[in-house]
Amino acid sequence: MRTGSAGALSVTLCRDPRQFATLEEAWNRLVRACPSATPFQTHAWLHSWWLSYGKEGRLRIVLVRRGGELVGAAPLMLVHRPMPLLVPLGGPITDYFDVLAAAEHAGQVVPALARGLHRAARGAVVDLREVRPGAVAEELYRQWPGIGRRLTDSTCMELPTLPFDELVKRMPASGAQRVRAKLRKTDAAGIEEHEVTEQEVPRAVRTLLRLHEKQWRGRGVTPEHLRPRFAEHLTRATRRMVRAGEGRLTEFRLDGKVVAANVTLLSAGLSGGYLYGADPDLRARKVDVATLLLRYEAGRALADGRPVVSFLRGSEPYKNHWRPRTVVNQRLLLATHALAPLLRLHESQLSGRERAVDALREALPAARDWRSRLNELRVR
């Protein structure tokens, strides 16, 4: 459906999943032309997510073309709870969202995306979650012809890509000494690395998820990670991303047995560890899995010329040992002037929910444990 035009650019709205499926080649050219794009903007990730999580009739992708070439895209879907919203494809299992604009034409493409999205959002508030600093979506927000609000979202942590010895030197002396001692024990155990081929991905993802469940058993596993739709998506997306060089699945083997596995998502700008699983028995062998994975991923990122090793979302204490750079994602709310009251209502609901969660954590330190136990019961 054509929604407008801007000079030599044409702006359309894709609502047909079959059309979205045919865009793979053009979409991936656009990703390569957009320096700020992360692995979560690839066609492999987004289309696979739609197949597992999308709902019929809800697809809303604003497309910008120049002379037939795809030069801009805003991948969204319509939801109706708690009110009509246009939200990113990828949902809660996606760490970064962005719209795409070819850098060569960004000065024209971003305003065209803003106008096309403005037309598509006549009856809904646009809620863009997990926008990484430096994303194209920030410029979209600045050029939005309606009203907008900017909120904070998840905390992410990143390390510069350096030789691993240099990363260890960033730590306090006592911490660096402990890391070196752990790695000597890990190396003595004789763990071997194996990079999974495209054909091996289905079997390897099953192994990873089994190890992930075993690793988190009794400590509050994320329920979604154990659901069939997540396994279906992760298998499909990882297989396509391994084929295209946009992802890597690595197994760590001890005496021929897989004892740990890790999915890493790749873009020109970063290498991000998305999900891993490890056999808890490794602790008895004094193997520090987090350090083992980081050493491997840092070495690969250095060899591939990727400037950032990202821990992705979360500020867990073990990440802070490495003195990473903290990056806070943004949540951008956009609406037409006619929907200003709806946007303000949505913003107040989000703020109220955040205050309630903070108050609960402060008043009931055990709330996190209760939630973890409840999550495990839900999974079972």
C-alpha positions in Angstrom: 0.0 0.0 0.0 1.5 3.4 -1.0 1.5 5.9 1.8 3.3 8.8 0.2 6.4 9.9 -1.6 9.3 12.3 -1.0 11.2 13.5 -4.1 12.8 10.6 -5.8 11.8 8.3 -2.9 8.7 6.2 -2.7 7.3 5.2 0.7 5.0 2.2 1.1 3.6 0.2 4.0 4.1 -3.6 3.9 1.3 -5.5 5.7 1.8 -8.8 3.8 4.1 -11.4 5.5 4.7 -13.0 2.1 6.1 -9.7 0.7 8.3 -9.4 3.8 9.7 -12.9 3.1 10.7 -11.8 -0.4 12.7 -8.8 0.8 15.7 -10.8 2.2 18.3 -9.9 -0.3 17.3 -6.2 -0.6 16.9 -6.0 3.2 20.4 -7.4 3.9 21.9 -4.9 1.4 20.2 -2.2 3.4 21.6 -3.5 6.6 25.1 -3.5 5.2 24.6 0.1 4.0 23.5 1.2 7.5 26.6 1.4 9.8 24.6 1.6 13.1 22.6 -1.6 12.3 23.0 -4.4 14.8 22.4 -8.2 14.2 18.9 -7.7 15.5 18.0 -5.7 12.4 18.9 -8.5 9.9 16.2 -10.1 7.9 17.2 -13.5 9.3 16.4 -12.4 12.9 13.3 -10.3 12.2 11.6 -12.6 9.7 12.3 -15.7 11.9 10.8 -13.8 14.9 7.7 -13.0 12.9 7.2 -16.6 11.9 7.3 -17.7 15.5 5.7 -14.7 17.3 3.8 -12.6 14.7 0.0 -12.4 14.6 -2.0 -12.4 11.4 -3.0 -8.9 10.2 -0.6 -7.1 12.5 2.5 -6.6 10.3 3.4 -2.9 9.7 6.7 -2.3 7.9 7.4 1.2 6.5 9.6 0.8 3.4 11.4 3.5 1.5 12.8 2.9 -2.0 14.9 5.0 -4.3 14.7 4.0 -8.0 13.5 0.5 -6.9 16.3 0.0 -4.4 15.3 -0.4 -0.7 17.0 2.4 1.2 14.9 2.6 4.4 12.8 0.4 6.6 10.9 0.6 10.0 9.9 -3.0 11.0 6.9 -2.7 13.3 3.7 -4.6 14.2 0.4 -3.5 15.6 -0.7 -4.5 19.1 -3.9 -3.6 21.0 -2.8 -4.0 24.6 -2.8 -1.9 26.8 -3.9 0.4 23.9 -3.3 0.5 20.1 0.5 0.6 19.7 3.0 0.2 16.9 5.9 -1.8 18.4 9.2 -3.2 17.0 9.4 -6.6 15.4 11.6 -8.7 17.7 9.7 -8.2 20.9 11.2 -8.7 24.4 13.8 -11.3 23.2 15.5 -8.7 21.0 18.2 -6.6 22.7 18.5 -3.7 20.2 15.9 -2.0 18.0 16.5 0.4 15.2 15.0 1.6 11.9 17.2 1.3 8.9 18.5 4.0 6.5 21.2 3.7 3.9 23.9 6.1 5.1 24.4 7.5 1.6 20.8 8.8 1.4 20.0 9.2 5.1 19.3 12.9 4.8 16.4 12.1 2.6 15.4 8.7 3.9 14.9 9.5 7.6 12.4 12.3 6.9 10.6 10.0 4.5 10.5 7.3 7.1 9.1 9.8 9.6 6.4 10.9 7.3 5.5 7.3 6.3 5.4 6.2 10.0 3.3 9.3 10.9 0.7 8.1 8.3 0.8 4.6 9.6 0.4 5.7 13.2 -2.9 7.7 12.8 -4.7 5.3 15.2 -1.8 4.1 17.4 1.1 5.4 19.6 4.6 4.3 18.3 6.6 2.7 21.1 10.2 2.1 20.1 12.0 0.0 22.8 15.7 -0.8 23.2 17.0 2.0 20.9 20.8 1.9 21.2 22.6 5.3 21.4 23.7 6.3 17.9 20.8 4.5 16.3 19.0 5.9 13.2 15.8 5.9 15.3 17.3 8.9 17.3 17.2 11.0 14.1 13.8 9.7 13.3 12.7 11.0 16.7 14.2 14.4 16.1 12.4 14.7 12.7 9.1 13.3 13.9 6.2 15.7 12.8 4.0 14.9 15.8 4.8 14.7 19.5 7.3 12.5 21.3 8.7 11.5 24.7 12.1 9.9 25.5 12.5 7.4 28.4 15.3 5.2 29.5 15.3 1.5 28.8 17.6 -1.4 29.5 21.3 -1.1 30.5 23.8 -2.8 28.3 27.6 -3.3 28.8 30.3 -3.2 26.2 34.1 -3.8 26.0 36.5 -2.5 23.5 38.0 -5.2 21.3 41.5 -5.8 22.7 43.8 -8.7 23.1 42.5 -10.7 26.1 45.6 -9.9 28.1 44.8 -6.2 27.7 41.2 -6.8 28.9 42.5 -8.6 32.0 44.9 -5.6 32.7 41.8 -3.4 32.9 40.7 -5.2 36.1 42.0 -4.5 39.6 45.3 -6.4 40.3 43.6 -8.9 42.6 40.8 -9.6 40.1 43.3 -10.0 37.2 45.3 -12.5 39.3 42.2 -14.6 40.0 41.2 -14.6 36.3 44.7 -15.8 35.2 44.5 -18.6 37.8 41.0 -19.6 36.6 42.2 -19.8 33.0 45.2 -22.0 33.9 42.7 -24.4 35.5 40.4 -24.2 32.4 43.3 -24.8 30.0 44.4 -27.8 32.2 41.0 -29.3 31.8 41.5 -29.7 28.1 38.3 -28.1 26.8 38.2 -27.9 22.9 36.3 -25.4 20.8 34.1 -26.3 17.8 32.4 -23.8 15.6 29.0 -25.3 14.5 28.2 -25.5 10.8 24.9 -24.5 9.3 23.8 -28.2 9.0 24.7 -28.8 12.7 22.7 -25.9 14.1 19.4 -27.7 14.9 21.2 -30.3 17.0 23.5 -27.8 18.6 20.6 -25.4 19.6 18.8 -28.3 21.3 22.0 -29.1 23.2 22.5 -25.4 24.1 18.9 -25.0 25.4 19.2 -28.2 27.4 22.4 -27.0 29.0 20.9 -23.5 29.6 17.9 -25.1 31.5 20.3 -27.3 33.5 22.6 -24.3 34.3 19.7 -22.1 35.6 17.7 -24.9 37.3 16.6 -23.6 40.8 17.9 -20.1 40.1 15.0 -18.6 38.0 15.4 -19.5 34.4 13.7 -17.1 31.9 10.5 -19.0 31.0 10.5 -17.9 27.3 13.9 -19.6 26.8 12.3 -23.0 27.4 9.3 -22.6 25.2 9.0 -24.4 21.8 8.4 -21.1 19.9 11.7 -19.7 21.2 13.6 -22.9 20.2 12.0 -22.8 16.8 13.0 -19.1 16.3 16.5 -19.5 17.6 17.1 -22.6 15.4 15.8 -20.9 12.3 17.4 -17.5 12.8 20.8 -19.0 13.9 20.9 -21.3 10.9 20.3 -18.4 8.5 22.7 -16.1 10.4 25.5 -18.7 10.4 25.1 -19.1 6.6 25.3 -15.4 6.1 28.1 -14.7 8.5 25.8 -12.8 10.8 26.0 -15.3 13.7 28.1 -18.0 15.2 27.3 -21.0 17.4 30.3 -22.4 19.3 30.4 -25.6 21.3 33.0 -26.3 24.0 33.8 -30.0 24.4 35.4 -32.0 27.1 36.4 -35.6 26.3 34.2 -35.4 23.2 31.1 -34.2 25.2 29.5 -30.8 24.8 29.8 -29.0 28.2 29.0 -25.5 27.0 27.6 -23.7 24.0 27.2 -20.1 23.0 25.3 -18.2 20.3 27.0 -15.0 19.2 25.3 -12.4 16.9 27.5 -10.4 14.6 27.4 -7.1 12.8 30.1 -4.7 11.4 30.0 -2.8 14.7 29.8 -5.4 17.4 30.0 -9.0 18.5 27.3 -9.8 21.0 26.9 -13.0 23.2 23.2 -13.7 23.0 22.6 -16.9 24.9 24.8 -19.6 26.4 24.4 -22.8 28.3 26.9 -24.7 30.5 27.0 -27.9 32.4 27.0 -27.0 36.2 29.5 -29.9 36.7 32.2 -27.6 35.2 32.3 -25.8 38.5 33.6 -29.0 40.2 36.5 -28.8 37.7 37.1 -25.1 38.6 36.2 -24.0 35.1 34.9 -20.4 34.9 32.6 -20.5 32.0 32.0 -16.7 31.7 35.8 -16.1 31.4 36.2 -19.0 29.0 33.5 -17.6 26.7 34.8 -14.0 26.9 38.3 -15.0 26.0 37.1 -16.9 23.0 34.7 -14.2 21.8 37.2 -11.4 22.4 39.8 -13.3 20.3 37.3 -13.8 17.5 36.2 -10.2 17.5 39.8 -9.1 17.3 40.5 -11.4 14.4 37.4 -10.3 12.6 38.0 -6.6 13.1 34.8 -5.9 15.1 35.4 -2.9 17.4 33.0 -3.9 20.3 32.4 -7.0 22.4 28.9 -6.5 23.8 27.4 -8.3 26.8 24.1 -7.1 25.5 21.3 -6.3 28.0 21.8 -6.7 31.8 24.1 -5.3 34.5 25.0 -8.6 36.3 27.8 -8.2 38.8 30.2 -10.6 36.9 30.2 -8.2 33.9 31.3 -5.3 36.1 34.5 -7.1 36.9 35.8 -6.3 33.4 35.1 -2.5 33.8 32.9 -2.3 30.8 31.4 0.8 29.3 27.7 1.2 30.4 25.3 2.0 27.5 21.7 2.8 28.3 19.1 2.0 25.7 16.2 4.5 25.1 12.5 4.1 24.8 11.1 6.5 22.2 7.4 7.3 22.3 5.8 9.0 19.2 2.3 10.0 18.3 0.4 12.3 16.0 -0.9 15.5 17.6 -4.4 14.1 17.6 -3.2 11.2 19.8 -1.3 13.3 22.3 -3.7 12.4 25.2 -3.1 8.7 24.4 0.7 9.1 24.4 0.6 10.9 27.8 -1.6 8.1 29.2 0.8 5.5 28.0 3.8 7.4 29.4 2.1 7.7 32.8 1.3 4.0 32.9 4.9 3.1 32.1 6.3 5.5 34.7 3.8 4.2 37.3 4.7 0.6 36.6 8.4 1.4 36.9 7.9 3.2 40.3 5.8 0.2 41.6 8.6 -2.3 40.6 11.3 -0.2 42.3 9.2 0.2 45.4 8.6 -3.6 45.5 12.3 -4.3 45.2 13.1 -1.9 48.0 10.4 -3.1 50.3 10.7 -6.8 49.6 14.3 -8.0 48.9 13.0 -11.5 48.6 10.6 -10.6 45.7 13.2 -11.6 43.1 13.5 -15.0 44.6 9.7 -15.4 44.6 9.5 -14.4 41.0 12.3 -16.9 40.1 10.4 -19.7 41.8 7.1 -18.7 40.1 8.8 -18.6 36.7 10.1 -22.1 37.2 6.6 -23.3 38.2 5.2 -21.7 35.1 7.7 -23.4 32.9 7.0 -26.8 34.4 
